[in-house]
Amino acid sequence: MCKKHGLVSCKLKSMFGLSAEKLLLLALLAVLILGPERLPYYAKQLGEWARKGKRMVDNAQVQMKSELGEGFEDMDWKKLDPRQYDPRRIVREALMDEKKRPANAAETLNRAKPPQKPLELGESPPFDQEST
């Protein structure tokens, strides 16, 4: 028994955020609007769309698992949820790390870069084949 809703199961409480009473009201409205003649046809169409949607999700999961390879079955996807990151906590931890860092480390980070020498006339600039 669900303590919050008083139902046998909390899963029965809502589907798509709708309570059981609202779902029943929607079904009643569908019967009234569509009529008993067209209701079986539209119910069949809805069932087909649901099956196609489930098939698409299953195929996407199979394709993702085959493309990602071994070792991704046990991946914790909740770690990648951007809602779990609190910017205040991240800044606070960064500031705490800065306090723990030795003084010479801060000087090393703020050290000026050596000046670059200008190119000689006719000299080509450095070029990295792998970076382009």
N, C-alpha and C positions, 0 to 999 in steps of 0.2 A: 504494500500500500504506500503510495506516495504521500509523504507528510505535508508537502507544500500544497498540493492540489486536491488531496483526498480521493484520488482515483487509484485503480488497481496498479496502473503503471504510468509513470511520468511521460512515457512515449505516446500514450493514448491522449495525453493532454493537448498536444499541439502538433500540427503538421503545417509546415510553412508559416509558423507563427500564429496559426488560427486554432481556436479552441474547438472542441467537439460540437458545441452548439452552433458556432459560426459555420462549420463545415456542413452540418445538417441543414442550416438555413440556405447555404449556397446550393446544395443538392435540390432542395425544394424549389428554389427559384429557377434552377435549370429545368426541372420538370414542368413548371408553369410556363416558362418562356419558350422552350423547345417543343413542348407537347409530347404526348406519349408515342406519336408516330415517328418523330425524328430522333427521340432520345436514344434508342438502341444504336442507331447509326453513329451518332456523335460520341457515345460511350465507347464504341468499337474504335473509332478514330483516336480518341484519347488514349486508349490502351495501346494502340499501335505506336503512337508518338512516344509513350513512356518506354515501350520495349526498344524502340530505335535509340532513344536517349541513353538507356542503360547499356545497350550494345556498343554505342559510341564511347561511353566512359570505359567500359571493359576493354575495348580495343586500344584506347589511348593508354591505359595502364599496362597492357601487355607490351605495346610498342615502346613505352618509356622504359620498362624493365629490360627489354631486349637491347635497347640502345645504350642504356647506362651500364649494363654488364653486371658482373658479380660484385657483391659487397654493398649494393645500394638498397637491398631488400630491408635491411635492418636500420636504415637511416632515420634519424629522429627529425621529422619535418617541422616539428614545433620549434626547434632551435632556429629555424630560418624565418619564423614569423616576425615581421617588422613591428608588430604591435607590442612585442615583449621588450623592446628597447626604450628605455626612459632616458631622454637627453640629459636631464638633470643628474641622474646617476652616473652617466658616462663622463660628464664634465667633472663631477665631484671626484670620481676615481682618478681621472687624469690629473687633477690638481693635487690629490694625495700622493700620486706617483712622483710628481714634480718635487714635492717636499722631501720625499725619501731619497731622491737622486742626489749624489754628491755635488758639491759646488763646482768642481772642475768639469763636470759633465755639461752643465749649463753653459760654461764658457766655450766648450767644444762645439756646442750646437750654434752659438751665436758668433762664432769665429768668421771673419771675413774671408771670402774666396780670393785666391790669388788673381791678380789682374791678368786678363787675356792679352796676348800680343796680337797686334793687327796682322792681317795677311799681307804677304809681300806681293808686289805687282806680278800678276800672272799666276800666282799660287791659287790652287783650287781649295775650297773649304773642305773640311773632313766630311766623309760620306760613309754611312753604314748601310750596306746592302740588306742586312737582316731586319732593319727597322722600317723599311718601306714596303 
